[in-house]
Amino acid sequence: MVAMSKVNNKTITSPQGFLAAGLHCGVKHSGQKDLGLIVCPGGAKAAAVFTTNRIVSAAVTLSKRHIKGRSISAVVVNSGNANACTGKSGRDDALKMCSITAEKLGVRPRNVLVASTGIIGERLPVKKIGSGIKKAVKGLCDSAVAGQAFAESILTTDTKVKQAVRRIRISGRNITITGTAKGAGMIAPQMATTLCFITTDAAISKPLLGRALKTAVGGSLNKLTVDGHQSTNDTAIILTSGLAGNPVIRKTGTGYRKFGEALADLCLDLARQMAMDAEGATRIFKVVVKGAASKKDAAVAARAVADYNLVKCAVYGGDANWGRIICAVGSSAVKLNAAKLSCKIGAVTVYRNGRGVKFDVQKAKRFMREPEHTITVNLAAGRYSDFCYGCDLSEEYVRINAQYHT
């Protein structure tokens, strides 16, 4: 039986075998939480995906090495400072974070993963972080309050925490998967597009855990673009305590399918929450591309529309300007049949067989002014489809990023 407190807990401490903490240690001048810790006392199997940006933070470099190990005991995260473009000193600082955490938990540094987010190019205040880690270890707890504190500790320009939980049954056992993510700007589909931490108690092999995460991220977090810019720190980590008691999932059968589907659904939930909280965003939109000559073409065209600043401005203004959508598709260099190309805004067809059509402008505008709507484009060049989530572009986005460093 799962304790009622666990059922009501929708944070990363909900799965069996996890503790967490989150607090302010002095990285952020605002006084907001800036240090988080996830611990699996019994050791967890872990998998991760990282940014494909060729310039990466020291935390990404170190965690790429540590994730190869058989067991991970903890993840330590700081916000407010990216520890990127800081050279050897930055790598030393990232290792120091792992070493202090490991010492206080009685494990080895290689059993600790590290992540950072925030301003690029500044040294970490390691003494403050070290003191924060020691305090966090003392405050570790499996409560929802502790999980919530961790979720708050990883935020930067976010205005709210992003959390999700999925509960399923595999082989007669209750399985819990929970996740929290941060991300509001500098987000574009290339990998995880954010910091994302997922915990589960499912018993599953390390290779299949990694496979499930990669698939889930590919169909969710990678389908989100806020501003077309990929971070140096993007990291998504999944940890499993294996304490649910189900037979270990070692093959791609029914158990793996159920786990993978729940994980993918959770990641898509987190991606949508990030889109809704994107810097300066007032609404989000989904671009669905059909009739593509290849899966790659469908993905490229969908992202091209979601990334196109003129489309994003039109969404912000509720302006049913289909010309910007068609222009974005045409500039994406994908194969298309211009004479049969079509486009819909919500349920309203605005472009058919290569030309604009008469449509109810006010109805189209109403769709665009909804908190969320869909733009559908048919390239008429094949049978493949894909999608991408985007958000509008407002004056607030400019203000936030003009003042981010100062």
C-alpha positions as CSV (number, residue, x, y, z in Angstrom):
1,M,0.0,0.0,0.0
2,V,1.1,3.5,-0.8
3,A,0.8,6.0,2.1
4,M,-1.9,8.6,1.7
5,S,0.7,11.3,2.2
6,K,2.6,10.0,-0.8
7,V,-0.6,9.9,-2.9
8,N,-1.3,13.6,-2.1
9,N,2.3,14.5,-2.8
10,K,2.7,15.7,-6.3
11,T,6.4,16.7,-6.0
12,I,9.6,14.8,-6.7
13,T,9.6,13.2,-3.2
14,S,6.4,11.3,-4.0
15,P,8.0,8.1,-5.4
16,Q,9.4,5.8,-2.8
17,G,13.0,6.3,-1.9
18,F,13.6,10.1,-2.4
19,L,14.4,13.0,-0.2
20,A,14.7,16.7,-1.2
21,A,15.6,20.1,0.1
22,G,15.6,23.6,-1.3
23,L,16.8,26.9,0.3
24,H,18.5,30.2,-0.2
25,C,22.3,30.2,0.2
26,G,23.3,33.5,-1.3
27,V,23.8,33.0,-5.1
28,K,20.7,35.2,-5.8
29,H,20.7,38.7,-4.4
30,S,16.9,38.6,-4.3
31,G,16.9,36.2,-1.4
32,Q,14.9,33.7,-3.3
33,K,15.8,30.0,-3.1
34,D,18.8,29.1,-5.2
35,L,20.1,25.7,-4.0
36,G,18.3,22.4,-4.4
37,L,19.1,18.8,-3.5
38,I,17.6,15.5,-4.5
39,V,18.9,12.4,-2.6
40,C,18.2,8.7,-3.1
41,P,19.7,7.1,0.1
42,G,19.6,3.6,-1.4
43,G,21.2,4.7,-4.7
44,A,19.4,5.3,-8.0
45,K,19.7,4.2,-11.5
46,A,20.0,7.3,-13.6
47,A,19.8,8.5,-17.2
48,A,20.1,12.0,-18.7
49,V,20.1,14.0,-21.8
50,F,22.1,17.2,-22.2
51,T,22.3,20.3,-24.4
52,T,23.8,19.8,-27.9
53,N,25.2,23.3,-27.8
54,R,29.0,23.1,-28.3
55,I,29.5,25.6,-25.5
56,V,28.4,23.9,-22.3
57,S,28.5,24.7,-18.6
58,A,31.0,23.0,-16.2
59,A,28.0,21.2,-14.6
60,V,27.1,19.6,-18.0
61,T,30.7,18.5,-18.6
62,L,30.9,16.8,-15.1
63,S,27.5,15.2,-15.1
64,K,28.1,13.7,-18.5
65,R,30.9,11.8,-16.9
66,H,29.2,10.9,-13.7
67,I,25.9,9.7,-15.4
68,K,27.9,6.7,-16.8
69,G,28.2,5.2,-13.3
70,R,26.0,2.4,-12.1
71,S,24.5,4.3,-9.2
72,I,23.7,7.9,-8.4
73,S,23.0,9.0,-4.9
74,A,22.2,12.7,-5.3
75,V,21.7,15.7,-7.6
76,V,22.8,19.1,-6.4
77,V,21.5,22.2,-8.3
78,N,22.1,25.9,-8.1
79,S,20.2,28.7,-9.8
80,G,21.2,32.3,-10.4
81,N,24.6,31.4,-11.8
82,A,25.1,29.1,-14.9
83,N,28.8,28.4,-14.2
84,A,29.3,28.5,-18.0
85,C,32.3,30.0,-19.9
86,T,34.3,29.9,-16.6
87,G,37.2,27.7,-17.7
88,K,39.1,25.4,-15.4
89,S,38.0,27.3,-12.3
90,G,34.4,26.6,-13.2
91,R,35.1,22.9,-13.6
92,D,36.8,22.9,-10.2
93,D,33.7,24.6,-8.7
94,A,31.3,22.1,-10.2
95,L,33.4,19.2,-8.8
96,K,33.5,21.0,-5.4
97,M,29.7,21.0,-5.3
98,C,29.7,17.3,-5.9
99,S,32.5,16.7,-3.4
100,I,30.9,18.6,-0.6
101,T,27.5,16.9,-1.3
102,A,29.2,13.5,-1.4
103,E,31.1,14.1,1.8
104,K,28.0,15.0,3.8
105,L,26.1,12.0,2.4
106,G,28.9,9.5,2.8
107,V,29.2,8.6,-0.9
108,R,31.7,9.3,-3.6
109,P,31.7,12.5,-5.7
110,R,31.2,10.4,-8.8
111,N,27.8,9.3,-7.3
112,V,26.6,12.9,-7.5
113,L,25.2,14.8,-10.5
114,V,25.3,18.6,-10.7
115,A,23.3,21.2,-12.6
116,S,23.5,25.0,-12.7
117,T,21.4,27.7,-14.3
118,G,21.5,31.5,-14.4
119,I,23.9,34.2,-15.6
120,I,26.7,33.1,-17.9
121,G,30.3,34.0,-17.3
122,E,30.5,34.5,-13.6
123,R,32.3,32.4,-11.0
124,L,30.1,30.5,-8.5
125,P,30.3,31.7,-4.9
126,V,31.5,28.3,-3.8
127,K,31.8,29.1,-0.1
128,K,28.1,30.2,0.0
129,I,27.1,27.1,-2.0
130,G,29.1,24.8,0.3
131,S,27.4,26.2,3.4
132,G,24.1,25.8,1.6
133,I,24.7,22.2,0.8
134,K,25.6,21.4,4.4
135,K,22.4,23.0,5.5
136,A,20.3,21.3,2.8
137,V,21.6,17.9,3.8
138,K,20.5,18.5,7.4
139,G,17.0,19.5,6.1
140,L,16.4,16.6,3.7
141,C,12.9,15.2,3.9
142,D,10.5,13.1,1.9
143,S,7.6,15.5,2.4
144,A,5.7,17.5,-0.2
145,V,7.0,20.6,1.4
146,A,10.6,19.5,0.8
147,G,9.7,18.6,-2.8
148,Q,8.1,22.0,-3.3
149,A,11.1,23.8,-1.9
150,F,13.3,22.0,-4.4
151,A,11.0,23.0,-7.3
152,E,11.3,26.6,-6.2
153,S,15.0,26.5,-5.8
154,I,15.7,25.8,-9.5
155,L,13.8,28.8,-10.9
156,T,15.3,31.8,-12.7
157,T,13.0,34.1,-14.7
158,D,10.1,31.6,-14.1
159,T,7.1,33.0,-12.3
160,K,5.8,29.7,-11.1
161,V,7.0,26.1,-10.4
162,K,6.3,23.5,-13.0
163,Q,5.5,20.0,-11.6
164,A,3.7,16.9,-12.8
165,V,2.9,13.4,-11.5
166,R,1.7,10.2,-13.2
167,R,0.6,7.1,-11.3
168,I,0.3,3.8,-13.2
169,R,0.3,0.0,-12.4
170,I,2.8,-2.4,-13.8
171,S,2.6,-6.1,-13.0
172,G,0.2,-5.4,-10.2
173,R,2.4,-2.8,-8.5
174,N,1.8,1.0,-8.1
175,I,4.4,3.1,-10.0
176,T,4.9,6.8,-9.5
177,I,6.7,9.2,-11.8
178,T,7.1,12.8,-10.9
179,G,8.9,15.7,-12.4
180,T,9.8,19.3,-12.0
181,A,11.3,21.7,-14.6
182,K,12.4,25.2,-14.9
183,G,12.5,27.2,-18.1
184,A,10.9,30.4,-19.4
185,G,13.5,31.8,-21.9
186,M,16.5,30.7,-23.9
187,I,14.4,27.7,-25.0
188,A,14.6,25.9,-28.4
189,P,14.1,22.3,-29.4
190,Q,17.5,20.7,-29.6
191,M,17.5,18.5,-26.4
192,A,15.9,19.1,-23.1
193,T,15.6,22.9,-23.5
194,T,15.5,23.4,-19.8
195,L,16.5,21.9,-16.4
196,C,14.2,19.0,-15.8
197,F,14.4,16.5,-12.9
198,I,12.3,13.3,-12.8
199,T,12.0,10.7,-10.1
200,T,10.3,7.3,-10.2
201,D,10.2,4.2,-8.1
202,A,9.8,1.9,-11.1
203,A,12.2,-1.1,-11.3
204,I,13.7,-0.8,-14.8
205,S,17.1,-1.4,-16.3
206,K,19.5,1.5,-16.9
207,P,19.6,1.1,-20.7
208,L,15.8,1.1,-21.0
209,L,15.5,4.0,-18.5
210,G,17.8,6.1,-20.8
211,R,15.8,5.0,-23.9
212,A,12.5,6.0,-22.4
213,L,13.8,9.4,-21.3
214,K,15.3,10.1,-24.8
215,T,12.0,9.2,-26.4
216,A,9.9,11.2,-24.0
217,V,12.1,14.3,-24.3
218,G,12.1,14.0,-28.1
219,G,8.3,14.1,-28.2
220,S,7.7,16.8,-25.6
221,L,10.4,19.1,-24.2
222,N,12.1,19.1,-27.6
223,K,8.8,20.2,-29.2
224,L,8.9,23.6,-27.4
225,T,10.4,26.8,-28.6
226,V,10.1,30.1,-26.7
227,D,12.8,32.2,-28.5
228,G,14.8,29.8,-30.7
229,H,17.8,30.0,-28.4
230,Q,19.4,26.9,-26.9
231,S,21.1,27.2,-23.5
232,T,24.6,26.1,-22.5
233,N,23.1,24.3,-19.5
234,D,20.2,22.2,-20.7
235,T,19.9,19.1,-18.7
236,A,17.1,16.5,-18.1
237,I,17.8,13.8,-15.5
238,I,15.7,10.8,-14.4
239,L,16.4,8.8,-11.3
240,T,14.7,5.6,-10.3
241,S,14.9,4.1,-6.8
242,G,13.4,0.8,-8.1
243,L,11.4,0.4,-4.9
244,A,8.0,-0.1,-6.4
245,G,8.5,-3.8,-6.3
246,N,7.6,-4.6,-9.9
247,P,9.6,-7.2,-11.8
248,V,12.6,-5.3,-13.3
249,I,11.6,-4.0,-16.8
250,R,14.4,-5.4,-19.0
251,K,12.6,-5.8,-22.3
252,T,10.5,-3.5,-24.5
253,G,7.2,-5.3,-23.7
254,T,4.0,-4.1,-22.1
255,G,5.6,-2.9,-18.9
256,Y,8.1,-0.7,-20.8
257,R,5.4,0.6,-23.1
258,K,3.2,1.7,-20.1
259,F,6.2,3.3,-18.4
260,G,7.3,5.1,-21.5
261,E,3.9,6.4,-22.3
262,A,3.4,7.8,-18.8
263,L,6.9,9.4,-18.8
264,A,6.2,10.9,-22.2
265,D,2.9,12.3,-21.0
266,L,4.5,13.8,-17.9
267,C,7.2,15.5,-20.0
268,L,4.6,16.9,-22.4
269,D,2.7,18.3,-19.4
270,L,5.9,20.0,-18.2
271,A,6.7,21.4,-21.6
272,R,3.2,23.0,-21.9
273,Q,3.6,24.5,-18.4
274,M,6.9,26.0,-19.5
275,A,5.2,27.5,-22.6
276,M,2.5,29.0,-20.5
277,D,5.1,30.6,-18.2
278,A,7.5,31.7,-21.0
279,E,9.1,35.1,-20.6
280,G,6.5,37.7,-21.4
281,A,4.1,35.2,-22.9
282,T,0.3,35.8,-22.8
283,R,-0.7,32.7,-24.8
284,I,0.7,29.6,-26.4
285,F,0.1,27.9,-29.8
286,K,0.7,24.5,-31.3
287,V,1.9,24.2,-34.9
288,V,0.9,21.0,-36.5
289,V,2.4,20.2,-39.9
290,K,0.9,17.5,-42.0
291,G,1.6,16.1,-45.5
292,A,5.4,16.4,-45.2
293,A,7.8,14.4,-47.4
294,S,9.7,13.2,-44.3
295,K,9.5,13.3,-40.5
296,K,12.4,15.7,-40.5
297,D,10.7,18.1,-42.9
298,A,7.6,18.1,-40.7
299,A,9.6,18.9,-37.6
300,V,11.6,21.6,-39.4
301,A,8.5,23.3,-40.8
302,A,6.6,23.2,-37.5
303,R,9.6,24.8,-35.7
304,A,10.0,27.4,-38.4
305,V,6.5,28.6,-37.8
306,A,6.7,28.5,-34.0
307,D,10.0,30.3,-34.1
308,Y,9.0,33.0,-36.6
309,N,9.0,36.3,-34.8
310,L,6.3,37.8,-37.1
311,V,4.0,34.9,-36.4
312,K,4.7,35.2,-32.7
313,C,3.9,38.9,-32.8
314,A,0.7,38.2,-34.7
315,V,-0.3,35.7,-32.0
316,Y,0.3,38.3,-29.4
317,G,-1.9,40.8,-31.2
318,G,-4.6,38.2,-32.1
319,D,-4.0,39.0,-35.8
320,A,-5.1,36.3,-38.2
321,N,-2.2,37.1,-40.6
322,W,-1.9,33.8,-42.5
323,G,0.8,35.4,-44.8
324,R,3.3,35.2,-42.0
325,I,2.7,31.5,-41.5
326,I,3.0,30.7,-45.2
327,C,6.2,32.8,-45.4
328,A,7.7,30.9,-42.4
329,V,6.9,27.6,-44.1
330,G,8.4,28.7,-47.4
331,S,11.6,29.9,-45.8
332,S,12.2,26.7,-44.0
333,A,13.5,25.0,-47.2
334,V,11.4,21.9,-46.7
335,K,9.8,20.1,-49.7
336,L,6.3,21.3,-50.3
337,N,3.6,21.5,-53.0
338,A,3.0,25.2,-53.3
339,A,-0.1,24.7,-55.5
340,K,-1.8,22.5,-52.9
341,L,-0.4,24.0,-49.7
342,S,-3.1,24.8,-47.1
343,C,-3.4,26.3,-43.6
344,K,-5.9,26.5,-40.8
345,I,-6.1,28.8,-37.7
346,G,-8.0,26.8,-35.2
347,A,-11.0,25.4,-37.1
348,V,-10.9,28.2,-39.8
349,T,-9.3,27.4,-43.1
350,V,-7.5,30.6,-44.2
351,Y,-5.4,29.3,-47.1
352,R,-6.1,26.5,-49.5
353,N,-4.5,25.1,-52.7
354,G,-1.8,27.8,-52.8
355,R,-3.9,30.8,-52.2
356,G,-5.8,32.7,-49.6
357,V,-9.6,32.1,-49.2
358,K,-12.4,34.1,-47.8
359,F,-12.9,33.3,-44.2
360,D,-14.5,34.6,-41.0
361,V,-11.8,36.9,-39.8
362,Q,-13.4,37.5,-36.4
363,K,-13.7,33.8,-35.8
364,A,-10.1,33.3,-36.6
365,K,-9.1,36.1,-34.3
366,R,-11.1,34.5,-31.5
367,F,-9.1,31.3,-31.9
368,M,-5.9,33.3,-31.8
369,R,-6.9,35.1,-28.6
370,E,-7.5,31.9,-26.7
371,P,-4.9,31.0,-24.1
372,E,-4.0,28.1,-26.4
373,H,-4.8,27.5,-30.1
374,T,-3.5,25.4,-33.0
375,I,-2.2,26.3,-36.4
376,T,-2.3,23.5,-38.9
377,V,-0.3,23.5,-42.2
378,N,-0.6,20.8,-44.8
379,L,2.5,20.7,-47.1
380,A,0.8,18.3,-49.5
381,A,4.1,16.7,-50.2
382,G,3.9,13.4,-48.4
383,R,2.4,11.5,-45.4
384,Y,4.5,12.6,-42.4
385,S,3.5,14.9,-39.6
386,D,4.9,16.6,-36.5
387,F,4.3,19.5,-34.2
388,C,5.9,22.2,-32.1
389,Y,4.7,24.4,-29.3
390,G,5.4,28.1,-29.3
391,C,4.4,31.2,-27.5
392,D,3.7,34.8,-28.4
393,L,6.3,37.6,-28.4
394,S,5.4,40.6,-26.2
395,E,7.0,43.8,-25.0
396,E,7.5,42.1,-21.7
397,Y,9.9,39.6,-23.2
398,V,12.2,42.4,-24.4
399,R,12.0,44.1,-21.0
400,I,13.0,40.9,-19.1
401,N,15.9,40.2,-21.4
402,A,17.1,43.7,-21.6
403,Q,17.4,43.8,-17.9
404,Y,18.4,40.2,-17.2
405,H,22.1,40.8,-16.4
406,T,21.7,44.2,-14.7
